[in-house]
């Protein structure tokens, strides 16, 4: 390599670092939005693949998946969150006092003497000034515009990820690192694990929440007076979250709920104790087998333990806020797979990003030049020619795939804009 070529290469590397820095800054500014987009991408990817096999277009499959699957899924999440907040605000001071009477021998709950709705004016203050109202209206408008921007960015990111993910993977495999390198194995392992975590684990948790909510609501139809299950949706959410906890899991909700209902029955009519026993039994023999034998085998299959994932969720929410729930699994998976795939290669000096094809070509060239007259050299030349033939076949196949990509890209652009 000449000196001028070396200078030009360094200049290009400086430009590459500058571009990477700008992209990293943009991603940092909207890290929560992109983390949520990655979550929705992995939720919708298996469905988009099946839709694409029917419609024959990646762009149309991405659009249909977003419109028919992801949008309703996000709407359900928003509905569940809204109903949960509404149920908390619907609690009265009498409800809190009744709960405190049961727990008072074991904990001091004097701060819960008022309902959450009664605490809101205390926390928010009284708004009497017209200027404050006007500022509040402007803040609400600005918040609505920001929300619209973030929602648009999320679904645009999901669309392009669903449409162009395989094209980007092919480019990385052919231009940056092939299947033999630690870098490729690292990204492939991260992709598989995130697919299992987001599509498998998160949908399993969501299924537990919905099943628990339906079960608790149905049991309330049979509940004796005064012994009904309180806040079935909130308890359903807690049941889903408890699925992360190893060994005990959802029993952390079943058992305390049964004891709470038993205490209510003892205070009222002891005959109603049957309902306090039915509730945890319904969870153990209703929800648990359904999740264990139907939902989890269809969704999961991951290597990251649930206990470690629970710690990641807790630390992520405490460190980053709401988007930590989606960002923490990404960081955890990237860290674990780096330790499994890349770190050993760095320690032992194995290739990380350099393609193995280039190394084979150099080795073949050296062997053919150094031993042209020997039998061993002839054998090597034969193997090298065989490799070259395979490389030519792969090159021809790559060119045909490139032409197909360009044709598909035209169709995708048409469907994406329609």
Beta strands, then each sheet from edge to edge (+ up, - down):
end
